Amino acid sequence: LPLRVSFALARETGLVGLELVLGPEAMVRGPEYIRTLTQQYDMPVTSVHPPIVPYPGMGNTRWVLPRLVQFAERVGAPLVVLHTPKAVSEESRNWRGFVEAIEQFSGGSEQGVRVSLENAGYYRPSDERYLLHDARRLRAFADRYDLCLTLDTAHAGTSNRTLLETYDILIERVTNIHVSDLVESTVIPRLQFLDTVFRHHQMPGQGHLALSQLVRQLRKRDYHGTCTLEMSPVAVR
């Protein structure tokens, strides 16, 4: 959908903000156009997310992270969501590039934009080998570099821990929660893209995740971060 339609739908639905994915229209029209939409629809951008479909260069964190932060600064968003690398060794090139980029924005940019690492989903058993897929290692890395965390509930549901166990490990640094449910299916082939669209990121209440318990825990902790409905296009029909 065109960005203007998305802003209008968000306003009509009663949402209070949007997480902006840097899709083609956002990249072409630029941050000034986004600022215009935020003002016209009274709909701030609460966070900026990398492209869902990766463009050339988007896998290079040293290249993409400064651009995400700059875009966030110019649209007035306080947070940049960043995926962790599929690195199996601290000696690998993508790990070194990732750490170098993170060090540049440890504790936030000059204008106060914070980097928030998102917990990754497990799509196959071999994903366990990646350094930051494990919640405890992700939390330790965030502590080391003073980073925020984005808790993706569907991703957490695919790990070897329950959603609430992952929540307990990460919560002190969580400033954004990607809320969606996780369903099981024996019909859809186990491919990452199909998993993302048909199993992950489904409408809350349609799957098996303990989302009600999660909300109760957030209320007990007086959580003041963002809750982002990250839905598959299939889930919203």
ChimeraX commands (.cxc) that place a marker at each C-alpha (Angstrom):
marker #1 position 0.00,0.00,0.00 radius 0.5
marker #1 position 1.16,3.59,-0.52 radius 0.5
marker #1 position 2.58,5.16,2.62 radius 0.5
marker #1 position -0.21,7.75,2.72 radius 0.5
marker #1 position -2.80,4.94,2.81 radius 0.5
marker #1 position -0.90,3.20,5.62 radius 0.5
marker #1 position -0.83,6.39,7.68 radius 0.5
marker #1 position -4.54,6.97,7.05 radius 0.5
marker #1 position -5.44,3.38,8.03 radius 0.5
marker #1 position -3.34,3.64,11.19 radius 0.5
marker #1 position -5.12,6.85,12.13 radius 0.5
marker #1 position -8.55,5.34,11.43 radius 0.5
marker #1 position -7.73,2.21,13.43 radius 0.5
marker #1 position -6.72,4.20,16.50 radius 0.5
marker #1 position -3.01,3.43,16.55 radius 0.5
marker #1 position -0.77,6.04,18.16 radius 0.5
marker #1 position 2.33,5.59,15.98 radius 0.5
marker #1 position 3.99,3.56,13.26 radius 0.5
marker #1 position 7.16,1.56,12.84 radius 0.5
marker #1 position 8.47,2.60,9.45 radius 0.5
marker #1 position 10.01,-0.09,7.27 radius 0.5
marker #1 position 12.39,1.42,4.73 radius 0.5
marker #1 position 10.63,0.08,1.69 radius 0.5
marker #1 position 11.01,1.46,-1.84 radius 0.5
marker #1 position 8.60,4.38,-1.42 radius 0.5
marker #1 position 10.20,5.57,1.82 radius 0.5
marker #1 position 13.66,5.35,0.26 radius 0.5
marker #1 position 12.63,7.23,-2.90 radius 0.5
marker #1 position 10.47,9.92,-1.30 radius 0.5
marker #1 position 12.81,10.44,1.63 radius 0.5
marker #1 position 12.40,11.54,5.25 radius 0.5
marker #1 position 10.88,14.95,4.50 radius 0.5
marker #1 position 7.86,13.30,2.90 radius 0.5
marker #1 position 7.52,11.02,5.93 radius 0.5
marker #1 position 7.60,14.06,8.23 radius 0.5
marker #1 position 4.80,15.58,6.18 radius 0.5
marker #1 position 2.67,12.47,6.66 radius 0.5
marker #1 position 3.35,12.35,10.40 radius 0.5
marker #1 position 2.08,15.91,10.70 radius 0.5
marker #1 position -0.93,15.49,8.42 radius 0.5
marker #1 position -2.15,12.36,10.19 radius 0.5
marker #1 position -0.83,13.16,13.68 radius 0.5
marker #1 position 0.92,9.81,13.51 radius 0.5
marker #1 position 4.55,9.82,14.68 radius 0.5
marker #1 position 7.14,7.31,13.54 radius 0.5
marker #1 position 8.13,5.51,16.73 radius 0.5
marker #1 position 10.87,3.36,15.17 radius 0.5
marker #1 position 12.62,2.69,11.87 radius 0.5
marker #1 position 13.08,-0.87,10.61 radius 0.5
marker #1 position 15.38,-2.20,7.86 radius 0.5
marker #1 position 13.82,-3.33,4.56 radius 0.5
marker #1 position 11.93,-6.62,4.71 radius 0.5
marker #1 position 13.17,-7.50,1.22 radius 0.5
marker #1 position 16.92,-6.76,1.34 radius 0.5
marker #1 position 18.31,-4.36,-1.23 radius 0.5
marker #1 position 21.94,-4.60,-2.37 radius 0.5
marker #1 position 24.16,-3.53,0.52 radius 0.5
marker #1 position 21.48,-3.90,3.18 radius 0.5
marker #1 position 23.24,-6.96,4.58 radius 0.5
marker #1 position 26.29,-4.81,5.34 radius 0.5
marker #1 position 25.66,-3.37,8.81 radius 0.5
marker #1 position 28.50,-0.85,8.50 radius 0.5
marker #1 position 26.76,0.58,5.45 radius 0.5
marker #1 position 23.12,0.32,6.50 radius 0.5
marker #1 position 23.13,1.25,10.19 radius 0.5
marker #1 position 24.34,4.88,9.75 radius 0.5
marker #1 position 21.66,5.34,7.07 radius 0.5
marker #1 position 18.94,3.93,9.30 radius 0.5
marker #1 position 20.01,6.18,12.15 radius 0.5
marker #1 position 20.16,9.24,9.89 radius 0.5
marker #1 position 16.68,8.47,8.52 radius 0.5
marker #1 position 15.34,8.06,12.05 radius 0.5
marker #1 position 16.84,11.38,13.12 radius 0.5
marker #1 position 15.25,13.18,10.19 radius 0.5
marker #1 position 11.77,11.73,10.75 radius 0.5
marker #1 position 11.94,12.24,14.52 radius 0.5
marker #1 position 11.98,8.56,15.49 radius 0.5
marker #1 position 13.86,7.72,18.70 radius 0.5
marker #1 position 14.63,4.10,17.80 radius 0.5
marker #1 position 16.22,2.01,15.04 radius 0.5
marker #1 position 15.44,-1.72,14.99 radius 0.5
marker #1 position 18.33,-3.86,13.78 radius 0.5
marker #1 position 18.56,-7.58,13.04 radius 0.5
marker #1 position 21.49,-9.55,14.37 radius 0.5
marker #1 position 23.95,-11.10,11.89 radius 0.5
marker #1 position 24.06,-14.77,10.96 radius 0.5
marker #1 position 27.58,-15.08,12.30 radius 0.5
marker #1 position 28.99,-18.31,13.70 radius 0.5
marker #1 position 32.37,-16.92,14.76 radius 0.5
marker #1 position 33.75,-13.66,16.10 radius 0.5
marker #1 position 36.41,-13.97,13.42 radius 0.5
marker #1 position 33.90,-13.86,10.56 radius 0.5
marker #1 position 33.73,-10.77,8.38 radius 0.5
marker #1 position 30.04,-10.09,8.96 radius 0.5
marker #1 position 30.52,-10.27,12.75 radius 0.5
marker #1 position 33.44,-7.83,12.72 radius 0.5
marker #1 position 31.52,-5.42,10.50 radius 0.5
marker #1 position 28.49,-5.68,12.75 radius 0.5
marker #1 position 30.48,-4.92,15.89 radius 0.5
marker #1 position 32.26,-1.98,14.27 radius 0.5
marker #1 position 28.91,-0.48,13.29 radius 0.5
marker #1 position 27.46,-1.07,16.75 radius 0.5
marker #1 position 30.44,0.58,18.44 radius 0.5
marker #1 position 29.75,3.75,16.45 radius 0.5
marker #1 position 26.28,4.06,18.00 radius 0.5
marker #1 position 26.82,2.47,21.40 radius 0.5
marker #1 position 24.58,4.38,23.81 radius 0.5
marker #1 position 22.84,6.26,21.00 radius 0.5
marker #1 position 23.58,8.74,18.23 radius 0.5
marker #1 position 24.46,12.40,18.79 radius 0.5
marker #1 position 20.77,13.27,18.43 radius 0.5
marker #1 position 19.68,10.54,20.82 radius 0.5
marker #1 position 18.52,7.79,18.44 radius 0.5
marker #1 position 19.00,4.42,20.09 radius 0.5
marker #1 position 19.78,1.12,18.37 radius 0.5
marker #1 position 17.50,-1.76,19.35 radius 0.5
marker #1 position 18.55,-5.31,18.49 radius 0.5
marker #1 position 15.73,-7.72,17.65 radius 0.5
marker #1 position 15.80,-11.32,18.82 radius 0.5
marker #1 position 16.00,-13.62,15.82 radius 0.5
marker #1 position 13.69,-16.45,14.87 radius 0.5
marker #1 position 14.73,-20.08,14.58 radius 0.5
marker #1 position 13.77,-21.54,11.21 radius 0.5
marker #1 position 15.95,-24.65,11.22 radius 0.5
marker #1 position 18.05,-26.49,13.84 radius 0.5
marker #1 position 21.30,-25.09,12.42 radius 0.5
marker #1 position 20.22,-21.56,13.44 radius 0.5
marker #1 position 21.33,-22.39,17.00 radius 0.5
marker #1 position 24.94,-21.90,15.92 radius 0.5
marker #1 position 24.56,-18.15,15.30 radius 0.5
marker #1 position 26.19,-16.10,18.04 radius 0.5
marker #1 position 23.32,-13.79,18.96 radius 0.5
marker #1 position 20.35,-16.05,18.35 radius 0.5
marker #1 position 20.45,-17.18,21.97 radius 0.5
marker #1 position 18.61,-14.79,24.30 radius 0.5
marker #1 position 21.27,-14.81,27.02 radius 0.5
marker #1 position 24.07,-14.00,24.58 radius 0.5
marker #1 position 21.90,-11.29,23.02 radius 0.5
marker #1 position 21.27,-9.75,26.44 radius 0.5
marker #1 position 24.97,-9.86,27.33 radius 0.5
marker #1 position 25.87,-8.17,24.04 radius 0.5
marker #1 position 23.27,-5.45,24.63 radius 0.5
marker #1 position 24.64,-4.88,28.14 radius 0.5
marker #1 position 28.18,-4.62,26.82 radius 0.5
marker #1 position 27.35,-1.98,24.21 radius 0.5
marker #1 position 24.47,-0.24,26.04 radius 0.5
marker #1 position 21.86,-1.17,23.41 radius 0.5
marker #1 position 18.09,-1.42,23.54 radius 0.5
marker #1 position 16.30,-4.62,22.64 radius 0.5
marker #1 position 13.19,-5.37,20.58 radius 0.5
marker #1 position 11.35,-8.47,21.79 radius 0.5
marker #1 position 9.67,-10.22,18.86 radius 0.5
marker #1 position 7.10,-12.56,20.36 radius 0.5
marker #1 position 6.80,-14.84,17.32 radius 0.5
marker #1 position 10.57,-15.18,17.05 radius 0.5
marker #1 position 10.79,-15.96,20.76 radius 0.5
marker #1 position 8.21,-18.71,20.30 radius 0.5
marker #1 position 10.46,-20.53,17.82 radius 0.5
marker #1 position 13.40,-20.81,20.22 radius 0.5
marker #1 position 14.07,-23.53,22.78 radius 0.5
marker #1 position 12.70,-21.24,25.52 radius 0.5
marker #1 position 9.13,-20.16,26.18 radius 0.5
marker #1 position 8.05,-16.62,25.42 radius 0.5
marker #1 position 7.99,-15.71,29.11 radius 0.5
marker #1 position 11.46,-17.18,29.68 radius 0.5
marker #1 position 12.83,-15.03,26.85 radius 0.5
marker #1 position 10.95,-12.04,28.27 radius 0.5
marker #1 position 12.56,-12.56,31.70 radius 0.5
marker #1 position 16.04,-12.57,30.16 radius 0.5
marker #1 position 15.61,-9.51,27.94 radius 0.5
marker #1 position 13.04,-7.27,29.61 radius 0.5
marker #1 position 15.30,-4.79,31.41 radius 0.5
marker #1 position 16.57,-3.56,28.04 radius 0.5
marker #1 position 13.38,-3.96,25.99 radius 0.5
marker #1 position 12.02,-0.69,24.57 radius 0.5
marker #1 position 9.93,-2.15,21.74 radius 0.5
marker #1 position 7.84,-5.32,21.48 radius 0.5
marker #1 position 6.86,-6.81,18.12 radius 0.5
marker #1 position 3.53,-8.37,19.05 radius 0.5
marker #1 position 2.18,-11.26,16.99 radius 0.5
marker #1 position 1.19,-14.87,17.46 radius 0.5
marker #1 position 2.70,-18.13,16.25 radius 0.5
marker #1 position 0.69,-20.96,14.72 radius 0.5
marker #1 position 1.59,-24.49,13.72 radius 0.5
marker #1 position 0.76,-26.01,10.34 radius 0.5
marker #1 position 1.49,-29.37,8.77 radius 0.5
marker #1 position 0.33,-28.18,5.35 radius 0.5
marker #1 position 2.82,-25.40,4.60 radius 0.5
marker #1 position 6.37,-26.53,3.63 radius 0.5
marker #1 position 9.08,-25.50,6.13 radius 0.5
marker #1 position 10.71,-22.65,4.22 radius 0.5
marker #1 position 11.72,-19.38,5.90 radius 0.5
marker #1 position 9.61,-17.11,3.72 radius 0.5
marker #1 position 6.54,-19.32,4.06 radius 0.5
marker #1 position 7.09,-19.63,7.81 radius 0.5
marker #1 position 7.27,-15.84,8.15 radius 0.5
marker #1 position 4.06,-15.28,6.20 radius 0.5
marker #1 position 1.88,-18.24,7.27 radius 0.5
marker #1 position 3.16,-19.32,10.70 radius 0.5
marker #1 position 4.88,-16.33,12.30 radius 0.5
marker #1 position 3.40,-12.86,12.78 radius 0.5
marker #1 position -0.20,-14.00,12.98 radius 0.5
marker #1 position -3.05,-12.14,14.69 radius 0.5
marker #1 position -2.76,-12.19,18.50 radius 0.5
marker #1 position -5.02,-14.87,19.90 radius 0.5
marker #1 position -4.92,-17.13,16.86 radius 0.5
marker #1 position -1.83,-19.09,17.91 radius 0.5
marker #1 position -0.34,-20.71,20.99 radius 0.5
marker #1 position 1.88,-17.99,22.47 radius 0.5
marker #1 position 1.24,-16.82,26.06 radius 0.5
marker #1 position 0.50,-13.25,24.97 radius 0.5
marker #1 position -2.09,-12.59,27.69 radius 0.5
marker #1 position 0.44,-13.59,30.35 radius 0.5
marker #1 position 3.04,-11.39,28.66 radius 0.5
marker #1 position 0.71,-8.38,28.81 radius 0.5
marker #1 position 0.05,-9.01,32.50 radius 0.5
marker #1 position 3.79,-9.13,33.17 radius 0.5
marker #1 position 4.29,-5.86,31.28 radius 0.5
marker #1 position 1.59,-4.18,33.35 radius 0.5
marker #1 position 3.16,-5.44,36.57 radius 0.5
marker #1 position 6.50,-3.95,35.50 radius 0.5
marker #1 position 4.82,-0.71,34.41 radius 0.5
marker #1 position 6.34,-1.07,30.96 radius 0.5
marker #1 position 6.48,2.24,29.09 radius 0.5
marker #1 position 8.06,1.15,25.82 radius 0.5
marker #1 position 6.41,0.65,22.45 radius 0.5
marker #1 position 4.18,-2.27,21.49 radius 0.5
marker #1 position 4.26,-2.73,17.71 radius 0.5
marker #1 position 1.76,-4.95,15.94 radius 0.5
marker #1 position 3.98,-6.69,13.39 radius 0.5
marker #1 position 1.50,-8.65,11.30 radius 0.5
marker #1 position 1.97,-10.83,8.23 radius 0.5
marker #1 position -0.07,-9.63,5.23 radius 0.5
marker #1 position -1.83,-12.99,5.43 radius 0.5
marker #1 position -2.81,-12.34,9.06 radius 0.5
marker #1 position -4.51,-9.01,8.22 radius 0.5
marker #1 position -6.03,-10.41,5.02 radius 0.5
marker link #1:1,2 radius 0.2
marker link #1:2,3 radius 0.2
marker link #1:3,4 radius 0.2
marker link #1:4,5 radius 0.2
marker link #1:5,6 radius 0.2
marker link #1:6,7 radius 0.2
marker link #1:7,8 radius 0.2
marker link #1:8,9 radius 0.2
marker link #1:9,10 radius 0.2
marker link #1:10,11 radius 0.2
marker link #1:11,12 radius 0.2
marker link #1:12,13 radius 0.2
marker link #1:13,14 radius 0.2
marker link #1:14,15 radius 0.2
marker link #1:15,16 radius 0.2
marker link #1:16,17 radius 0.2
marker link #1:17,18 radius 0.2
marker link #1:18,19 radius 0.2
marker link #1:19,20 radius 0.2
marker link #1:20,21 radius 0.2
marker link #1:21,22 radius 0.2
marker link #1:22,23 radius 0.2
marker link #1:23,24 radius 0.2
marker link #1:24,25 radius 0.2
marker link #1:25,26 radius 0.2
marker link #1:26,27 radius 0.2
marker link #1:27,28 radius 0.2
marker link #1:28,29 radius 0.2
marker link #1:29,30 radius 0.2
marker link #1:30,31 radius 0.2
marker link #1:31,32 radius 0.2
marker link #1:32,33 radius 0.2
marker link #1:33,34 radius 0.2
marker link #1:34,35 radius 0.2
marker link #1:35,36 radius 0.2
marker link #1:36,37 radius 0.2
marker link #1:37,38 radius 0.2
marker link #1:38,39 radius 0.2
marker link #1:39,40 radius 0.2
marker link #1:40,41 radius 0.2
marker link #1:41,42 radius 0.2
marker link #1:42,43 radius 0.2
marker link #1:43,44 radius 0.2
marker link #1:44,45 radius 0.2
marker link #1:45,46 radius 0.2
marker link #1:46,47 radius 0.2
marker link #1:47,48 radius 0.2
marker link #1:48,49 radius 0.2
marker link #1:49,50 radius 0.2
marker link #1:50,51 radius 0.2
marker link #1:51,52 radius 0.2
marker link #1:52,53 radius 0.2
marker link #1:53,54 radius 0.2
marker link #1:54,55 radius 0.2
marker link #1:55,56 radius 0.2
marker link #1:56,57 radius 0.2
marker link #1:57,58 radius 0.2
marker link #1:58,59 radius 0.2
marker link #1:59,60 radius 0.2
marker link #1:60,61 radius 0.2
marker link #1:61,62 radius 0.2
marker link #1:62,63 radius 0.2
marker link #1:63,64 radius 0.2
marker link #1:64,65 radius 0.2
marker link #1:65,66 radius 0.2
marker link #1:66,67 radius 0.2
marker link #1:67,68 radius 0.2
marker link #1:68,69 radius 0.2
marker link #1:69,70 radius 0.2
marker link #1:70,71 radius 0.2
marker link #1:71,72 radius 0.2
marker link #1:72,73 radius 0.2
marker link #1:73,74 radius 0.2
marker link #1:74,75 radius 0.2
marker link #1:75,76 radius 0.2
marker link #1:76,77 radius 0.2
marker link #1:77,78 radius 0.2
marker link #1:78,79 radius 0.2
marker link #1:79,80 radius 0.2
marker link #1:80,81 radius 0.2
marker link #1:81,82 radius 0.2
marker link #1:82,83 radius 0.2
marker link #1:83,84 radius 0.2
marker link #1:84,85 radius 0.2
marker link #1:85,86 radius 0.2
marker link #1:86,87 radius 0.2
marker link #1:87,88 radius 0.2
marker link #1:88,89 radius 0.2
marker link #1:89,90 radius 0.2
marker link #1:90,91 radius 0.2
marker link #1:91,92 radius 0.2
marker link #1:92,93 radius 0.2
marker link #1:93,94 radius 0.2
marker link #1:94,95 radius 0.2
marker link #1:95,96 radius 0.2
marker link #1:96,97 radius 0.2
marker link #1:97,98 radius 0.2
marker link #1:98,99 radius 0.2
marker link #1:99,100 radius 0.2
marker link #1:100,101 radius 0.2
marker link #1:101,102 radius 0.2
marker link #1:102,103 radius 0.2
marker link #1:103,104 radius 0.2
marker link #1:104,105 radius 0.2
marker link #1:105,106 radius 0.2
marker link #1:106,107 radius 0.2
marker link #1:107,108 radius 0.2
marker link #1:108,109 radius 0.2
marker link #1:109,110 radius 0.2
marker link #1:110,111 radius 0.2
marker link #1:111,112 radius 0.2
marker link #1:112,113 radius 0.2
marker link #1:113,114 radius 0.2
marker link #1:114,115 radius 0.2
marker link #1:115,116 radius 0.2
marker link #1:116,117 radius 0.2
marker link #1:117,118 radius 0.2
marker link #1:118,119 radius 0.2
marker link #1:119,120 radius 0.2
marker link #1:120,121 radius 0.2
marker link #1:121,122 radius 0.2
marker link #1:122,123 radius 0.2
marker link #1:123,124 radius 0.2
marker link #1:124,125 radius 0.2
marker link #1:125,126 radius 0.2
marker link #1:126,127 radius 0.2
marker link #1:127,128 radius 0.2
marker link #1:128,129 radius 0.2
marker link #1:129,130 radius 0.2
marker link #1:130,131 radius 0.2
marker link #1:131,132 radius 0.2
marker link #1:132,133 radius 0.2
marker link #1:133,134 radius 0.2
marker link #1:134,135 radius 0.2
marker link #1:135,136 radius 0.2
marker link #1:136,137 radius 0.2
marker link #1:137,138 radius 0.2
marker link #1:138,139 radius 0.2
marker link #1:139,140 radius 0.2
marker link #1:140,141 radius 0.2
marker link #1:141,142 radius 0.2
marker link #1:142,143 radius 0.2
marker link #1:143,144 radius 0.2
marker link #1:144,145 radius 0.2
marker link #1:145,146 radius 0.2
marker link #1:146,147 radius 0.2
marker link #1:147,148 radius 0.2
marker link #1:148,149 radius 0.2
marker link #1:149,150 radius 0.2
marker link #1:150,151 radius 0.2
marker link #1:151,152 radius 0.2
marker link #1:152,153 radius 0.2
marker link #1:153,154 radius 0.2
marker link #1:154,155 radius 0.2
marker link #1:155,156 radius 0.2
marker link #1:156,157 radius 0.2
marker link #1:157,158 radius 0.2
marker link #1:158,159 radius 0.2
marker link #1:159,160 radius 0.2
marker link #1:160,161 radius 0.2
marker link #1:161,162 radius 0.2
marker link #1:162,163 radius 0.2
marker link #1:163,164 radius 0.2
marker link #1:164,165 radius 0.2
marker link #1:165,166 radius 0.2
marker link #1:166,167 radius 0.2
marker link #1:167,168 radius 0.2
marker link #1:168,169 radius 0.2
marker link #1:169,170 radius 0.2
marker link #1:170,171 radius 0.2
marker link #1:171,172 radius 0.2
marker link #1:172,173 radius 0.2
marker link #1:173,174 radius 0.2
marker link #1:174,175 radius 0.2
marker link #1:175,176 radius 0.2
marker link #1:176,177 radius 0.2
marker link #1:177,178 radius 0.2
marker link #1:178,179 radius 0.2
marker link #1:179,180 radius 0.2
marker link #1:180,181 radius 0.2
marker link #1:181,182 radius 0.2
marker link #1:182,183 radius 0.2
marker link #1:183,184 radius 0.2
marker link #1:184,185 radius 0.2
marker link #1:185,186 radius 0.2
marker link #1:186,187 radius 0.2
marker link #1:187,188 radius 0.2
marker link #1:188,189 radius 0.2
marker link #1:189,190 radius 0.2
marker link #1:190,191 radius 0.2
marker link #1:191,192 radius 0.2
marker link #1:192,193 radius 0.2
marker link #1:193,194 radius 0.2
marker link #1:194,195 radius 0.2
marker link #1:195,196 radius 0.2
marker link #1:196,197 radius 0.2
marker link #1:197,198 radius 0.2
marker link #1:198,199 radius 0.2
marker link #1:199,200 radius 0.2
marker link #1:200,201 radius 0.2
marker link #1:201,202 radius 0.2
marker link #1:202,203 radius 0.2
marker link #1:203,204 radius 0.2
marker link #1:204,205 radius 0.2
marker link #1:205,206 radius 0.2
marker link #1:206,207 radius 0.2
marker link #1:207,208 radius 0.2
marker link #1:208,209 radius 0.2
marker link #1:209,210 radius 0.2
marker link #1:210,211 radius 0.2
marker link #1:211,212 radius 0.2
marker link #1:212,213 radius 0.2
marker link #1:213,214 radius 0.2
marker link #1:214,215 radius 0.2
marker link #1:215,216 radius 0.2
marker link #1:216,217 radius 0.2
marker link #1:217,218 radius 0.2
marker link #1:218,219 radius 0.2
marker link #1:219,220 radius 0.2
marker link #1:220,221 radius 0.2
marker link #1:221,222 radius 0.2
marker link #1:222,223 radius 0.2
marker link #1:223,224 radius 0.2
marker link #1:224,225 radius 0.2
marker link #1:225,226 radius 0.2
marker link #1:226,227 radius 0.2
marker link #1:227,228 radius 0.2
marker link #1:228,229 radius 0.2
marker link #1:229,230 radius 0.2
marker link #1:230,231 radius 0.2
marker link #1:231,232 radius 0.2
marker link #1:232,233 radius 0.2
marker link #1:233,234 radius 0.2
marker link #1:234,235 radius 0.2
marker link #1:235,236 radius 0.2
marker link #1:236,237 radius 0.2
view
